């Protein structure tokens, strides 16, 4: 038996400029990296909280204190976590612009 699911999810996105502004102003938000070390990834945006995709469901409560959640992928949005925005440029755009990173 197989199923076909049609996801109709609206994604609010954040530009790198808007993300930098939030990071510099230390706004009440959390930047979540759900990629972790998947596919050989070794870096994340400096200040990002790593919650590997497979742990997202179990660790959602860690995100409740924040007014806004920005993630580098869309896993949280698909789990219906509130106040989620996606940084669509991702780590690739961040690296291309020589913006601050740290090891995963």
Contact map, one row per residue, 1 for C-alpha under 8 A:
11100000000000000000000000000000000000000000000000000000000000000000000000000000000000000000000000000000
11110000000000000000000000000000000000000000000000000000000000000000000000000000000000000000000000000000
11111000000000000000000000000000000000000000000000000000000000000000000000000000000000000000000000000000
01111100000000000000000000000000000000000000000000000000000000000000000000000000000000000000000000000000
00111110000000000000000000000000000000000000000000000000000000000000000000000000000000000000000000000000
00011111000000000000000000000000000000000000000000000000000000000000000000000000000000000000000000000000
00001111100000000000000000000000000000000000000000000000000000000000000000000000000000000000000000000000
00000111110000000000000000000000000000000000000000000000000000000000000000000000000000000000000000000000
00000011111000000000000000000000000000000000000000000000000000000000000000001100000000000000000000000000
00000001111100000000000000000000000000000000000000000000000000000000000000000000000000000000000000000000
00000000111110000000000000000000000000000000000000000000000000000000000000001000000011000000000000000000
00000000011111000000000000000000000000000000000000000000000000000000000000000000000111000000000000000000
00000000001111100000000000000000000000000000000000000000000000000000000000000000000011110000000000000000
00000000000111110110000000000000000000000000000000000000000000000000010000000000000011110000000000000000
00000000000011111110000000000000000000000000000000000000000000000000000000000000000000111000000000000000
00000000000001111111000000000000000000000000000000000000000000000000000000000000000000101000010000000000
00000000000000111111100000000000000000000000000000000000000000000000000000000000000000000000000000000000
00000000000001111111110000000000000000000000000000000000000000000000000000000000000000000000000000000000
00000000000001111111111000000000000000000000000000000000000000000000000000000000000000100000000000000000
00000000000000011111111100000000000000000000000000000000000000000000000000000000000000000000000000000000
00000000000000001111111110000000000000000000000000000000000000000000000000000000000000000000000000000000
00000000000000000111111111101000000000000000000000000000000000000000000000000000000000000000000000000000
00000000000000000011111111100000000000000000000000000000000000000000000000000000000000000000000000000000
00000000000000000001111111000000000000000000000000000000000000000000000000000000000000000000000000000000
00000000000000000000111111100000000000000000000000000000000000000000000000000000000000000000000000000000
00000000000000000000011111111000000000000000000000000000000000000000000000000000000000000000000000000000
00000000000000000000011011111000000000000000000000000000000000000000000000000000000000000000000000000000
00000000000000000000000001111100000000000000000000000000000000000111000000000000000000000000000000000000
00000000000000000000010001111110000000000000000000000000000000000111110000000000000000000000000000000000
00000000000000000000000000011111000000000000000110000000000000100101110000000000000000000000000000000000
00000000000000000000000000001111100000000000001110000000000000000000111100000000000000000000000000000000
00000000000000000000000000000111110000000000000111100000000000000000111100000000000000000000000000000000
00000000000000000000000000000011111100000001000111110000000000000000001110000000000000000000000000000000
00000000000000000000000000000001111100000000000001111001000000000000001110100000000000000000000000000000
00000000000000000000000000000000111111001000000001111000000000000000000110000000000000000000000000000000
00000000000000000000000000000000111111001101000001111000000000000000000000000000000000000000000000000001
00000000000000000000000000000000001111111100000000000000000000000000000000000000000000000000000000000001
00000000000000000000000000000000001111111000000000000000000000000000000000000000000000000000000000000000
00000000000000000000000000000000000011111000000000000000000000000000000000000000000000000000000000000000
00000000000000000000000000000000000011111100000000000000000000000000000000000000000000000000000000000000
00000000000000000000000000000000001111111110000000000000000000000000000000000000000000000000000000000001
00000000000000000000000000000000000110011111000000000000000000000000000000000000000000000000000000000011
00000000000000000000000000000000000000001111100000000000000000000000000000000000000000000000000000001111
00000000000000000000000000000000100100000111110100000000000000000000000000000000000000000010000000001111
00000000000000000000000000000000000000000011111100000000000000000000000000000000000000000010010000111100
00000000000000000000000000000000000000000001111100000000000000000000000000000000000000000000000000011100
00000000000000000000000000000010000000000000111110000000000000000000000000000000000000000000000000000100
00000000000000000000000000000111100000000001111111000000000000000000000000000000000000000000000000000000
00000000000000000000000000000111100000000000001111100000000000000000000000000000000000000000000000000000
00000000000000000000000000000001111100000000000111110000000000000000000000000000000000000000000000000001
00000000000000000000000000000001111100000000000011111011001000000000000000000000000000000000000000000000
00000000000000000000000000000000111100000000000001111111000000000000000000000000000000000000000000000000
00000000000000000000000000000000011100000000000000111111000000000000000000100000000000000000000000000000
00000000000000000000000000000000000000000000000000011111100000000000000000000000000000000000000000000000
00000000000000000000000000000000000000000000000000111111111000000000000000000000000000000000000000000000
00000000000000000000000000000000010000000000000000111111111100000000000000110000000000000000000000000000
00000000000000000000000000000000000000000000000000000111111100000000000000000010000000000000000000000000
00000000000000000000000000000000000000000000000000000011111110000000000000000000000000000000000000000000
00000000000000000000000000000000000000000000000000100011111111100000000000000000000000000000000000000000
00000000000000000000000000000000000000000000000000000001111111110000000000000000100000000000000000000000
00000000000000000000000000000000000000000000000000000000011111110000000000000000000000000000000000000000
00000000000000000000000000000000000000000000000000000000001111111000000000000000000000000000000000000000
00000000000000000000000000000100000000000000000000000000001111111100100000000000000000000000000000000000
00000000000000000000000000000000000000000000000000000000000111111100000000000000000000000000000000000000
00000000000000000000000000000000000000000000000000000000000001111110000000000000000000000000000000000000
00000000000000000000000000011100000000000000000000000000000000111111100000000000000000000000000000000000
00000000000000000000000000011000000000000000000000000000000000001111100000000000001000000000000000000000
00000000000000000000000000011100000000000000000000000000000000000111110000000000001110000000000000000000
00000000000000000000000000001111000000000000000000000000000000100111111000000000001110000000000000000000
00000000000001000000000000001111000000000000000000000000000000000001111100000000000111100000000000000000
00000000000000000000000000000011110000000000000000000000000000000000111111010000000111100000000000000000
00000000000000000000000000000011111000000000000000000000000000000000011111000000000001111110000000000000
00000000000000000000000000000000111000000000000000000000000000000000001111110000000001110100000000000000
00000000000000000000000000000000000000000000000000000000000000000000001111111100000001000000000000000000
00000000000000000000000000000000010000000000000000001001000000000000000011111110000000000000000000000000
00000000000000000000000000000000000000000000000000000001000000000000001011111111100100000000000000000000
00000000101000000000000000000000000000000000000000000000000000000000000001111111110110000000000000000000
00000000100000000000000000000000000000000000000000000000000000000000000001111111100000000000000000000000
00000000000000000000000000000000000000000000000000000000100000000000000000111111100000000000000000000000
00000000000000000000000000000000000000000000000000000000000000000000000000011111110000000000000000000000
00000000000000000000000000000000000000000000000000000000000100000000000000011111111100000000000000000000
00000000000000000000000000000000000000000000000000000000000000000000000000001001111100000000000000000000
00000000000000000000000000000000000000000000000000000000000000000011100000000000111110000000000000000000
00000000000100000000000000000000000000000000000000000000000000000001111000011000111111000000000000000000
00000000001111000000000000000000000000000000000000000000000000000001111000001000001111100000000000000000
00000000001111000000000000000000000000000000000000000000000000000000011111000000000111110000000000000000
00000000000011110010000000000000000000000000000000000000000000000000011110000000000011111100000000000000
00000000000011100000000000000000000000000000000000000000000000000000000110000000000001111100000000000000
00000000000000110000000000000000000000000000000000000000000000000000000100000000000000111111110000000000
00000000000000000000000000000000000000000000000000000000000000000000000110000000000000111111110000000000
00000000000000000000000000000000000000000001100000000000000000000000000100000000000000001111111000000000
00000000000000000000000000000000000000000000000000000000000000000000000000000000000000001111111100000000
00000000000000000000000000000000000000000000000000000000000000000000000000000000000000001111111110000000
00000000000000010000000000000000000000000000100000000000000000000000000000000000000000001111111111110000
00000000000000000000000000000000000000000000000000000000000000000000000000000000000000000011111111101000
00000000000000000000000000000000000000000000000000000000000000000000000000000000000000000001111111100000
00000000000000000000000000000000000000000000000000000000000000000000000000000000000000000000111111100000
00000000000000000000000000000000000000000000000000000000000000000000000000000000000000000000011111110000
00000000000000000000000000000000000000000000100000000000000000000000000000000000000000000000011111111000
00000000000000000000000000000000000000000000110000000000000000000000000000000000000000000000010001111100
00000000000000000000000000000000000000000011110000000000000000000000000000000000000000000000001000111110
00000000000000000000000000000000000000000011111000000000000000000000000000000000000000000000000000011111
00000000000000000000000000000000000000000111000000000000000000000000000000000000000000000000000000001111
00000000000000000000000000000000000110001111000001000000000000000000000000000000000000000000000000000111
